[in-house]
Amino acid sequence: MNAVNWQGQGRRIHMQEVGTRDGLQAESAFVPTEQKIELVNALSDAGLAKIEVTAFVSPKAIPALRDAEQVLREIRRAPGVVYTALVPNVRGAERAVESRADELNLVMSASESHNLSNLRMTRAQSFAGLAEVVRAVQATGVAINVSLSCAFGCPMEGDVPVPDVLDWCRRYVDELGARGVTLCDTTGMAYPTQVAQLTQAFRTRWPDTELTLHFHNTRGMGLANVLAAIDAGADRLDASLGGIGGCPYAPGASGNVCTEEVVHALTLMGYDTGVDLPRLLAAASQLPGLIGHDVPSQILKAGRRLDLHPCPADFADIAARAASRS
């Protein structure tokens, strides 16, 4: 890893929101369809580069997202924003395309144990099924992104060798023509030097492929990993409004890195996220009421760095007494 240069100097970082899928799917409360649509619209207005709106999965498996078609069809689409949806199979992909998804997000794990636990398939079986999805939608022109879970470590196997992760990337990028790859820290096992190594290796091999980093804050290293990824050449980051979300099949997993916390930090450092932070905070402030509990976001609790507080009511008297003693 090179010497760290955490000065943004106007460099563009594309912020990609996953809370409306990754976050809401983990909630026991069903957020009403109209409120989901309003939340996506608020995120569009805030300037997110990409929004993972929903997932086209079985309503029995994830009842929180059973309104996927209606939400994706009825959101207000802002120019330049990419609206993506997670799809597990051909039927899900067809539903997403019919609902006007700009991009399909396909998911499998870099770890055999996690793939079996999460998807009930071997990695080879997952790849074969997702290859069918790519072939089924090829003529539509809808973009394909592939998310590799546990790219930075598996809670059952430990470290996943970098060559293994890159080989799965190769199969999707070189063999299936995926436009983008997301390397996911599904259970928060990543650490900065590891992040830099994998980011640099991917960037060197596929400089023209969209690379997204997806971190969880399970062990408190989320923001450090974000900064390490950026320093190593990453310019696309997944994050979740309020810091909600997590993998229900990953023991110990907590929420994703928090969108408003990442935007707040990067803006202070001079990066151009394209995000209107006050609008983003306004959207995040709706979450506790929608999901029925507090959210991890520290910015919602403490405010931005320069959200100042008034002096005490007796401040003038305090100052006068202090002056009289000098």
C-alpha positions in Angstrom: 0.0 0.0 0.0 1.4 3.4 -1.0 1.6 6.4 1.4 -1.9 7.5 2.1 -3.2 10.6 0.4 -6.6 11.4 1.9 -7.0 14.8 0.2 -9.9 14.7 -2.2 -9.0 17.8 -4.3 -12.4 17.6 -6.1 -12.0 14.0 -7.1 -15.4 12.4 -7.9 -16.6 9.6 -5.8 -19.9 7.9 -6.9 -22.1 7.2 -3.9 -24.5 4.3 -4.4 -27.4 3.7 -2.0 -28.3 0.2 -1.0 -30.5 0.9 2.0 -33.8 0.6 0.1 -32.9 -3.0 -0.7 -30.1 -4.2 1.6 -31.4 -2.2 4.5 -35.2 -2.7 4.3 -34.9 -6.4 3.6 -33.4 -7.0 7.0 -36.3 -5.2 8.8 -39.2 -7.0 10.4 -41.5 -4.0 9.8 -43.0 -3.7 6.3 -42.5 -0.2 5.1 -45.6 0.8 3.1 -45.2 1.0 -0.7 -46.0 4.7 -1.0 -43.4 5.5 1.7 -40.8 3.4 0.0 -41.4 5.3 -3.2 -41.1 8.6 -1.4 -37.9 7.5 0.2 -36.3 6.6 -3.2 -37.5 9.9 -4.6 -35.8 11.7 -1.7 -32.6 9.9 -2.4 -32.8 10.7 -6.1 -33.3 14.4 -5.2 -30.2 14.2 -2.8 -28.0 13.3 -5.8 -27.1 9.6 -5.2 -25.4 8.2 -8.3 -27.1 4.8 -8.1 -29.9 3.5 -6.0 -30.6 -0.2 -5.4 -34.3 0.2 -5.3 -35.5 -3.3 -4.4 -35.0 -7.1 -5.0 -37.1 -9.3 -7.3 -37.1 -12.3 -5.0 -39.8 -14.6 -3.6 -42.2 -12.7 -1.3 -42.1 -15.7 1.1 -38.3 -15.4 1.4 -38.2 -11.6 1.8 -41.7 -10.3 2.5 -40.4 -6.8 3.2 -39.8 -6.3 -0.6 -43.0 -8.0 -1.9 -44.0 -4.8 -3.6 -40.9 -4.7 -5.9 -42.7 -4.2 -9.2 -44.9 -1.3 -7.9 -42.0 0.5 -6.3 -39.7 0.3 -9.3 -42.4 1.3 -11.7 -43.8 4.3 -9.7 -40.6 6.0 -8.5 -39.7 9.4 -10.0 -36.6 8.9 -12.2 -34.0 11.7 -12.0 -31.7 12.2 -15.0 -28.3 10.5 -14.5 -29.3 8.3 -11.6 -29.0 4.5 -12.2 -31.9 2.5 -10.7 -30.8 -1.1 -10.0 -32.4 -4.2 -8.6 -31.1 -7.4 -7.2 -32.3 -10.5 -9.1 -31.6 -14.1 -8.2 -32.8 -15.9 -11.3 -34.2 -15.6 -14.8 -37.8 -15.0 -13.6 -36.6 -12.3 -11.2 -34.6 -10.7 -14.1 -37.6 -10.7 -16.4 -39.8 -9.0 -13.7 -37.1 -6.4 -13.1 -36.7 -5.6 -16.8 -40.5 -5.3 -17.2 -40.4 -2.8 -14.3 -37.8 -0.7 -16.0 -34.7 -1.5 -14.0 -31.6 0.2 -15.5 -29.3 -2.5 -14.1 -29.6 -6.0 -12.7 -27.4 -6.9 -9.7 -26.5 -10.6 -9.5 -25.2 -12.0 -6.3 -23.1 -15.0 -5.3 -20.4 -15.6 -2.7 -16.7 -15.9 -3.2 -16.8 -18.5 -0.4 -18.2 -21.9 -1.0 -19.5 -22.2 2.6 -21.3 -18.9 2.6 -22.7 -19.6 -0.9 -24.2 -22.9 0.3 -25.5 -21.3 3.5 -27.0 -18.2 1.8 -28.1 -19.5 -1.6 -28.3 -23.3 -1.1 -26.0 -23.9 -4.1 -22.4 -24.4 -4.8 -20.5 -21.5 -6.4 -20.4 -23.4 -9.7 -24.2 -23.9 -9.6 -24.7 -20.2 -8.8 -22.4 -19.2 -11.7 -24.3 -21.4 -14.1 -27.7 -20.0 -13.0 -26.5 -16.4 -13.2 -25.0 -17.0 -16.7 -28.5 -18.0 -17.7 -29.8 -14.7 -16.4 -27.2 -12.8 -18.4 -28.1 -14.7 -21.6 -31.8 -14.2 -21.0 -31.6 -10.4 -20.8 -28.7 -9.8 -23.3 -31.0 -8.5 -26.0 -32.6 -5.9 -23.7 -29.5 -3.8 -23.2 -30.0 -3.8 -19.4 -26.6 -3.5 -17.7 -25.3 -6.3 -15.5 -23.4 -5.9 -12.2 -22.2 -8.8 -10.1 -21.8 -8.6 -6.4 -19.3 -11.1 -4.8 -20.2 -11.6 -1.2 -17.4 -12.4 1.4 -14.7 -11.1 -1.0 -12.7 -10.0 2.1 -13.3 -13.0 4.3 -15.9 -15.7 5.2 -17.2 -16.2 8.7 -17.0 -19.9 8.3 -13.8 -20.3 6.2 -11.7 -17.3 7.1 -9.7 -15.5 4.5 -10.7 -16.1 0.9 -7.6 -16.1 -1.3 -7.2 -13.1 -3.6 -6.6 -15.3 -6.7 -9.9 -17.0 -6.0 -11.8 -13.7 -5.8 -10.2 -12.4 -9.0 -10.9 -15.7 -10.8 -14.6 -15.3 -10.1 -14.4 -11.6 -11.3 -12.7 -12.9 -14.5 -15.5 -15.3 -15.2 -18.1 -12.6 -14.9 -16.2 -9.8 -16.6 -14.3 -11.7 -19.4 -16.7 -14.5 -20.0 -20.2 -13.0 -19.4 -19.4 -9.3 -20.1 -20.6 -7.8 -16.8 -20.3 -4.0 -16.8 -19.5 -3.9 -13.1 -18.3 -5.9 -10.1 -19.0 -5.2 -6.5 -16.6 -6.6 -3.9 -18.6 -7.1 -0.7 -17.4 -7.2 2.9 -20.5 -9.1 3.9 -19.6 -9.7 7.5 -17.2 -6.8 8.2 -14.0 -8.8 8.1 -12.1 -6.4 5.8 -9.2 -4.3 7.0 -7.5 -1.4 5.2 -4.3 -2.9 3.8 -6.3 -5.9 2.5 -8.8 -3.6 0.9 -6.0 -1.7 -0.8 -4.4 -4.9 -2.1 -7.6 -6.3 -3.7 -8.7 -2.9 -5.0 -5.4 -2.4 -6.7 -5.3 -5.9 -8.1 -8.8 -5.5 -9.7 -8.0 -2.0 -11.0 -4.8 -3.2 -12.6 -6.5 -6.1 -14.4 -9.8 -4.5 -15.4 -9.2 -0.7 -15.5 -12.3 -0.1 -17.6 -14.8 -2.2 -15.5 -16.9 -0.4 -12.9 -15.6 -1.4 -9.5 -17.8 -0.9 -6.4 -16.7 -1.5 -2.8 -19.4 -2.6 -0.4 -18.4 -2.4 3.3 -20.1 -3.3 6.6 -19.1 -1.7 9.9 -19.3 -4.9 12.0 -16.0 -4.3 13.6 -15.8 -0.5 13.4 -13.5 -0.4 10.4 -16.0 0.7 7.8 -14.8 4.3 7.2 -11.1 3.3 7.3 -11.8 0.7 4.6 -13.7 3.3 2.5 -10.6 5.6 2.7 -8.2 2.8 1.9 -10.3 1.8 -1.1 -10.4 5.3 -2.5 -6.6 5.7 -2.0 -6.1 2.5 -4.0 -8.2 3.8 -6.9 -11.8 3.0 -6.1 -14.4 5.6 -7.1 -17.7 3.8 -6.4 -19.0 3.0 -2.9 -22.1 1.3 -1.7 -23.6 2.7 1.5 -26.9 2.4 3.4 -29.0 5.3 4.6 -28.9 5.4 8.4 -26.3 2.5 8.5 -29.1 -0.1 8.4 -28.9 -3.5 6.8 -26.8 -6.6 7.1 -26.8 -10.2 5.8 -29.4 -12.4 7.6 -27.3 -15.5 6.7 -24.0 -14.1 8.0 -23.3 -14.6 11.7 -22.4 -11.4 13.5 -23.1 -9.1 10.6 -24.2 -5.6 11.4 -25.2 -2.7 9.3 -23.6 -1.4 6.1 -21.4 1.7 6.3 -23.7 4.7 6.7 -24.4 6.9 3.6 -24.6 10.2 5.4 -21.5 9.5 7.5 -19.4 8.6 4.4 -20.7 11.6 2.5 -20.0 13.9 5.5 -16.5 12.6 5.9 -15.6 12.7 2.1 -17.1 16.2 1.7 -14.9 17.5 4.6 -11.9 16.0 2.9 -12.5 17.7 -0.4 -14.0 14.9 -2.5 -16.9 15.5 -4.8 -19.7 13.1 -4.0 -22.4 14.9 -5.9 -24.7 14.5 -2.9 -26.6 17.2 -1.2 -25.9 16.4 2.5 -28.9 18.3 4.0 -31.3 16.5 1.7 -29.7 13.2 2.5 -30.0 13.9 6.2 -33.6 14.8 5.8 -34.2 11.5 4.1 -32.3 9.6 6.8 -34.3 11.3 9.6 -37.4 9.5 8.2 -36.0 6.1 8.9 -36.7 5.6 12.6 -40.4 6.3 12.0 -40.5 4.0 9.0 -38.8 1.0 10.5 -39.9 1.5 14.2 -36.5 1.8 15.9 -33.3 3.9 16.1 -30.6 3.7 13.4 -26.8 3.5 13.8 -26.1 6.8 12.1 -24.0 9.0 14.3 -24.5 12.1 12.1 -28.2 12.0 12.8 -27.5 12.0 16.5 -24.6 14.4 16.8 -25.2 16.6 13.7 -22.5 17.7 11.2 -19.2 18.9 12.3 -20.1 22.6 12.1 -23.7 22.3 13.3 -22.9 24.6 16.2 -24.7 24.9 19.5 -25.6 28.2 21.3 -23.6 29.3 24.3 -25.2 28.8 27.8 -27.9 31.3 28.7 -25.6 32.9 31.4 -22.6 33.0 29.1 -22.3 36.8 29.3 -22.2 36.7 33.1 -19.6 33.9 33.0 -17.5 35.9 30.6 -17.8 39.1 32.7 -16.8 37.3 35.9 -13.9 35.7 34.2 -12.8 39.1 32.9 -13.0 40.6 36.3 -10.6 38.0 37.6 -8.0 38.7 35.0 
